[in-house]
Amino acid sequence: MASKPWGGRFSKETDKTVEQFTASVHYDVRLAPYDIEGSVAHCRMLAKQKIISKQEAAKIIRGLTAIGKEIAKGTFPLRAELEDIHMNIEHRLIEKIGAVGGKLHTARSRNDQVALDTRLYLRHEIAGIERLIHGLMTALVKKAGNEMGVVMPGFTHLQIGQPVLLSHHLLAYCEMFDRDRERLSDCTSRVNRMPLGSGALAGTSFPIDRRYVAKQLGFEALTENSMDAVSDRDYIIEFMACASIIMMHLSRFSEELILWSSSPFSFVEIGDDYCTGSSIMPQKKNPDVPELVRGKTGRVYGHLMGILTTLKGLPLTYNRDLQEDKEPLFDTVDTLKGSLTVFTGMISGLCVHGERMEEAAGWGYATATDLADYLARKNIPFRKAHEITGKIVKHCIRTGQELSSLSLHEFKKFHLSIEKDVYDAIDLRRSVSARDIPGGTAPARVRARLLALQRKLDKDAKTF
């Protein structure tokens, strides 16, 4: 019985239900371009090392190139009984060029082959995701620049805290996404290590040149232990952790957009092309895009937990459990790319209701901290100034007034050091401008950070 590439040792055909259960070709087909790329590099190395002849190598590479074109056109015949994309490509190669195609697998195993393909795939996808994050940051910087004068309430505990610039708020997410790009870049350095040559687990007895293959494929370094190389999926876990953090940032932003676009807030309006309606309530305009991004975040978290759970009990080296890394990885990539893409479009078309934001910033005694700071500058200990301000706010709540509507006479009832300049101290825009320190919400500081981010984005764009 030898219908399988490994069938020489077996006396029975594989049960059809087992074939269906163990097959992965229906999803790992997306690794096909990377399998071709890695196989071509491996074949060239075999010829260089005189493990196969140059003529054999040329024939194999022509066959692989033809198969690559079939895959690109969608005409490549996938066979589930061949288990995975790697064996499908090898089988097709032998069909096209004859027995010499079987020499391609010399000095490698599917274990190091799939590790190579996955790393090539993930390296490519991370680069694409970094470009998408760059696009989202660009949209945020542009929106922050366009809305530079808008004052809004800043919140803690979802209660109005202090007035801030909307631009400052938007750039807070830019900082998050900038860290996300840093994490992905750092992750890439560990993805970008070449495992081919590790064989099934112990390396190979053939005189291969791993560095030659690594150079062809653009890898920065080699894996240093063959047992680790074929069983390592840390780079996938690390990517999924990075993806989870990115989705968490998108989800937090989604939550705010959902709140801001609701009738009680009415701070923003999401474009009609990024919303849907209700099947029963004609007036509804639902923020489906941020809601779905928020929902898909849990899906990405689940994939991270799933792969951690899969790996937690695996002894060295390769175990078939590792086949379960592909579907969650592919879905994480697809979900993250889709979320970043729609989010960028949504931000670009977001309509800001600046007057409504500034009106809301005047509620809830948002400049109470400025009043306490004003008293502290009168040489009153801050804790005492805090207590006095609290009593003033309590009076305002009881009488239904805002701080700015109190008369100077009323202010002086709480402390005689309060003068008419108190009204400047509790003015919304003066409050914002007063936060003129690095990282603060003062317009000059926000403009400076906007300029720095734009320069960074322009510089990064040249590397794409």
N, C-alpha and C positions, 0 to 999 in steps of 0.2 A: 504494500500500500504506500504509494508515493505521490499522490495527487497534490499534497501539500508540500511546500518547500522543506518542511521538517518531517515529512511523512515516512522516511525510511525506517524509523524506529517503531512505527505503529502497525497494528494488524487489522484495525477497523477504521472505516470511514468516520469522519466527525459527524455526530448527530446534527440534523438540520436545525433543531432548536438551539443547539450549542453554537452553531455557526452564526445564527441570527443574534444570539445573546452576546457573543464575544466580538462581533464585527464592529469596526469603528470607521470604516471607509465613508459612511454617509455623512460624517462630520469632519474627519481629519483630512478630507479632500482639499480643504483650504490650505493645507501644508504643501500641496503639490509643487507650486513654483519653487519653494525653498528646498524641497527634496531634489528637484532637478538641479538647482544651483549647487547644492552640496555634493551631489553625485558627480557633476562635471568636475568640480575641484578635486574630489577624491580620485577620479579617473586620471586626471592629469598628473597627480602625484604618483599614482601607480606606474605610469609610463616613465616619469622622471626617475623613479627608483628602480626601473627595469624589472618590476614585478610583473607587468604585462608589456607587450610590445607597443611601439608608437602606432603601428597600423591598427592594432586592436583598440587602442585608446581612441583613435580618430573615428573608427567605426562606431564605438559605443557613444561617443559624444554626438555624432550625427544622429544616432537613434534617439538619444535623450532630447536633442533639440527638436526633432520631429514630434516627439511625445509632448514636449512643452507647448508646441503650436496646437496640438489636438486639445490639450487642456484649456488653452486660452480660447479656443473656438467653441468649447463645450461638446466636442465630438469624442472625447476620450471615453472608452468603454469601462465603466466601473463594475467590478464583480465582487459581491459581498463575500463569496466563499474564499476570496483571497485576503480576507480579514481587514487589511488597512491600505492606505494609499501607497505605502512604501512597497508592499508586495505586488500591488496592482501595476505600479510603474515598472518594477523589475520583470514581471510576467509579460507585459506589453513589449518591453525592450527585447526580450528573447524571441517573442513572436516576430518582431520586425527585423532583427539582425541575426537571429540564430543563436547557437550555443555560446558564442563569444560573449553575449550579453550577461551570461551567468558569471563571468569573471569580474564584473563590476563590484560584486559583494566581497571580493577578496579583501581581507584585513579590516573588515568592519562587521558590526552586528546591528540588528535592528535597534538594540538598546542605545548604542551611541549615535546611531543614525537619527532616531526620533528626538534624542536630546539636542542634536545639532539643528534639526529642522525647526524645533520649537523655539530655540534661541534666535535663529534667523528671523522667524516670524515675529517674535515678540520685539526684537530690536527694531524691525521695520514699523510695527504698529506704535511703539512708544514714540518714535520720531513723528509719526502722524498726529498722535495725541498732543504732543508738545506744540505742534503747529496750530491745532485747534484751540489750545489754551492761549496761545499768543493772539489768536483772532478774537477770543472773548475778552482778553485784557485790552486789546486795541479798541473794541467797542465800548468798554467801560470807561477808558480814558477819554474817548471822544465824547461820550455822554456826560462825563464829569466836567469836561471843559465847556460844553454847551450850556450846562446848568449851573455855572460857577456861582451865580449870585443868590441861589435859592437857599433859604434858611429853613430847617426842619427840626422837629423835636428829636433829640437823642433819647433813647430809652434804656433803663435798667429794670429788670423784673417786668418788662412790658409796661412800665409806668414811665411817664414823661420825666426825664432827668434834667438835661441841660440842652440848650439850643446848639445845633451844629450845622455846618454846611452839608447839603445833600452831596456835594462833590466829595467831601471828606468821607461820608458814609459809603459811597460807591467805591472809593479808592481803598477802603478797608477790605473789600472783596478782592481788589486787584492784588493787595499784599498776600492774601490767602492763596490766590492762584499762582502768584509768583513763587511762593514756597512750594506749591505743588510741582511746578516745573523743575525746581531745584531737586526735589525728591526723585522725580522721574529720571533726571539726568544722572543722579547718583546711582539709581537702580540700574541704569543702562551699563554702568561700568562693571557690574557683576553679571548681567545678562551676556555681555560681550566677551565671553570666554569660551574657547573652542574645545568641545568634548570629543570630537571625532578622533579615533585612534585608541579609545578606551576599550573598544571591543565589547564583549558581553559583560565583562566586569574586571578582567585582569590585564587588559592591553592586548597586544598581538605579537606574534613571533616574526612577522614580516618586517623588513627594514624600512618602515614608512618614515616620511618626513612631515610631522605634524605642523611644524612652523610654516612650511611651505603652503599647506592647506589653509592655515589660519590667515596668512598674508593674502591669499587669493580671495578669501571671504570677508576680509576686513575686520577680523577679530583682534582685539587688543592684547590678549594673552591666552595661554593654554590652561585648561584644567590640570591640576597637579596630581590628582589621585584618581585612578581609573574606577575604583569602587565608588567613590563619591560622585564622580562625573555621571555615571549611568543612573544613579538613584537620587541625585540632587534635583529638587524642585523648589529650592529656596527662592530662586529668582522669580518663579511664578507667584509664590506667596508674597514676596516683596512687592511685585507689581500690583497684585490684588489689594495689598494694604494701601499702596499709593492711590489706586483707583478708588478705594473706599473713602479715603480722606477727601479726594476731589469731589466725589458724589456727596459727601457730608457738607462740603462748602456750598455746592449747588443746591442742596436741600435746604440749608439755612436761608440762602438767598431766595429760594422758591417760597418758603414760608412767609418771608417779609413781603414779597410781591403779591402773594395771595391776600395777605392782610391789607396792604396798601391799596389794592385794587377793589377792595370791598366797599360797599356804600358807607359804612360808618367812618372809614378813613378817607376814601376818595383822594388819595395822594397821587396815584398814577392811574393810567388806563393802558392796558395791554392791547396791542393792535388786534383788530378783528381777525387777521390772518393767523393769529396764534391763540385763538379762543374758539369755543364752540357754544351752541345754544342748548336749550332744554326742549325735550320732546313734548312737554306739557305746559311750561311756563314761558310765554312768548317774550317776556321782558328780560329773560336771563342772558347773561354773557359770562360764561364760565372760564376760569383760568386753568384750562386743562393741561397746558404745557407745564407750568410749574408744579401742578398737582401730580402729574405723571413722573416728573423728575424726582419729586419728593418720594413717590411710591417706589420707583425703581432703585432708589438708594438702598432700601432693605434687601432687594434682590442681589445687589453687588456685595453687600455685607454677608449675605448667606453663602455666596460662592467662596468668599474668603474663609469663613468658618468651615465650609464643606471640605476644602482642600487641606486645611489644617488637621481636620479630623481624619481624613483619608491617610495622611502621612504619619500621624502620631504613633502608630503601632507597627510600622514597617521595618523589618530587619534589613540589613544590607544583603544583596544589593537590589537588583531589579525585581519587582513584583508586579503582577498584572494589574493590581490596584492602581498603578500609576497611569493606566489608560484613562482613568477618571479625572485626570487633570485637564483634558482638552476642552470638553464641553463648557465647564465653568469659565475657563480662560477665554474661550472664544466669545461667550455671551457677555462676559465682563467688558471685553474690548468693544463689542458692538454697542452695548448699553452706554458705556462711557462716551464713545464717539458720537452716538446719536444725541445724548443729553447735551454735550458741549455745543454741537451744531445748532440745535434748536434754541438753546439758550442765547447764543450769540445773536441770532436773528431777532429774537424777542427783545433783547436789550436795545438793539439798534432802532427798533420801531416803538420803543416805550415812550408814551406821552406823559410828561410830568406836569402836575397841577401845582405850580410853585406857590400861588397865592394861598391855596388851601393848606399847603405844608407850613407856610409861615404863620398862618392863622392858628394852626394847631400848636406851633412852637410857643405861642403866647399863653397857652392853657397850662394848667397844672403847676403854676408857680415855677416855671423852668429856670428863672433867674434868681431863685432863692440862694443858691450857692454864691452868686455874685454879690448878693446883699451881705451874706456872712463874710465874704472876702473884704468887702467895703468896710465893715465894722472892724475886722482884724487889722486893716490898715490904719484905723483910728487908735491903735495900740491896745485894743481889747483882745485878750487871749482867744484863740479861735474857738475853743470849746464853749466859752461864754458867748461869743458871737453867734455860734451855732444855736445855742439855747434861745437867744434873743430873737433870731430869725425864725425859729420854730414857733415862738409865741406870736410873731407878726403873721405868719402863715395861718396859724390857728384862728386869729382874729379875722383874717380875710375870708376863710372858709365859713365862719359863723355869720359874717355880714354879707357874703356873696360878692366880694370884691376881688380884683386882681391887685398884685403888688403895685403896679404902675398907677392904679386909680386912687391909692391912698394919698391923702393930703400930707404936707410936711408936718402939720400940727399932729396928725395921727401918728406919723412915724416917731415924732419926738416923745410921744407918750411911752414908747418902748426904750428909747435911749436918747439922751440929750445931744450926743455927739453927731447924730444924723443931721446932715445939712441938705440943701437943695440939690447938691451934686449927686445925691443918691439916685436921682432919676437917670442920670447918665450911666451909672453903674449897673442899673437893672434893665437898660435898653437891650432889646434882643440882639441887634446887630453889633452893638458895642460889646456885648457879652461874647459873641463869637470872635470878634476881632481881638479881644483881650487874651485869648488863648494862643498867644504868639510865641510859642516855644517849639523846638523840633518835635514833629509828630502831632502838633496841635491842630485845631480846626480853624485857626485864623486864616483869612483869605490869602495872605502873602505866603504862609507855609504850605497851604494846599496847592497854590499855583506852582510853587517850587517843586513840590513832589510830583505834580502833574508833568512838569517839564522833564524831570529826571526819569520818570517812567516812560515818557514818550521817546526820549533819547535811547533808553534801554531797549524798547520795543523796535525802534528803527535799526539799532545795531543787530539785534537778534534776527530781524527779518532777512538780513543779508546772508545768514547762515543756512536758510531754508532752501 
